[in-house]
Amino acid sequence: MSFKFMLVREAGEPPFDQPAIVFSETTSPGLVPLWEAVGIYDLLYNSDGCMARDVSRDLAYGLDRIIHEPALARMLPPAQGGSMSEAVRFLENVVRGCTRHASARIQTS
């Protein structure tokens, strides 16, 4: 099972008269202990309906902590999968998506 973070553009004027997924990224649920340790779990898992711009700064801060605090790697239980490189890749993409599509709404599954 994986975690999916999506950004959805709201319906507007033609040609954008239908909601559309403008960004989607998935990752392993084995990264949850790391997300909790850097304080971004709620931003990822409990942000449905929020605007991307409302979480991008805090997600970027969490990414910065993961990059610059190697000791956080011990938060990843080896049996559940997930790695620091996967965490960095996922968060870099999510932060980029939230910055690029700041007015999109977050959807998770």
VENDADA-V382838 format. One record per backbone hydrogen bond with DSSP energy under -0.5 kcal/mol. CO is the residue of the C=O (numbers start at 1). NH is the residue of the N-H. If there is no record, write none. Layout:
co=CO nh=NH
co=CO nh=NH
This chain:
co=1 nh=29
co=3 nh=27
co=4 nh=6
co=4 nh=109
co=5 nh=25
co=6 nh=107
co=7 nh=9
co=7 nh=22
co=7 nh=23
co=8 nh=105
co=9 nh=20
co=13 nh=16
co=16 nh=12
co=20 nh=9
co=20 nh=22
co=23 nh=7
co=25 nh=5
co=27 nh=3
co=28 nh=31
co=29 nh=32
co=31 nh=34
co=31 nh=35
co=32 nh=36
co=33 nh=37
co=34 nh=38
co=35 nh=40
co=35 nh=41
co=36 nh=39
co=40 nh=44
co=41 nh=45
co=42 nh=46
co=47 nh=50
co=50 nh=106
co=51 nh=54
co=52 nh=55
co=52 nh=56
co=55 nh=59
co=56 nh=60
co=57 nh=61
co=58 nh=62
co=59 nh=63
co=60 nh=64
co=61 nh=65
co=62 nh=66
co=63 nh=67
co=64 nh=68
co=65 nh=69
co=69 nh=72
co=70 nh=73
co=71 nh=74
co=72 nh=75
co=73 nh=76
co=75 nh=77
co=77 nh=80
co=78 nh=81
co=83 nh=87
co=84 nh=88
co=85 nh=89
co=86 nh=90
co=87 nh=91
co=88 nh=92
co=89 nh=93
co=90 nh=94
co=91 nh=95
co=92 nh=96
co=93 nh=97
co=94 nh=98
co=95 nh=99
co=96 nh=100
co=97 nh=101
co=99 nh=102
co=101 nh=104
co=102 nh=53
co=104 nh=52
co=105 nh=8
co=106 nh=49
co=107 nh=6
